[in-house]
Amino acid sequence: MAMTMDQKAKPADSSTYRGDKALRRVSSEVLFKESSRMIIEHQGANYTLQITRNGKLILTK
C-alpha cells in the first residue's frame, strides 16, 4: 500500500505533548546530516552517538 504525501511529510523538528510537558522531536536525519557519528557534550562530559550498520542508535561515554 502506497503512502500518501501527508503520511510521508513529517516535520523534522516538532513537539509532542505528554501530560503538561512538551517533548521535542528531532529527526535523526537532521541531527546526523551526512555523518553516522556525533559528539554530544553533557555536563562537561563527551558522549558519542552513532548509527550502527543495522540502523540502531548507540550512545557511549
C-alpha positions, 0 to 999 in steps of 0.5 A: 500500500502506497503512502500518501504525501501527508503520511510521508511529510513529517516535520523534522523538528516538532513537539509532542505533548505528554501530560503538561510537558512538551517533548521535542522531536528531532529527526535523526536525519537532521541531527546526523546530516551526512555523518553516522557519528556525533559528539554530544557534550553533557555536563562537561562530559563527551558522549558519542552517538552513532548509527550502527550498520543495522540502523540502531542508535548507540550512545557511549561515554 
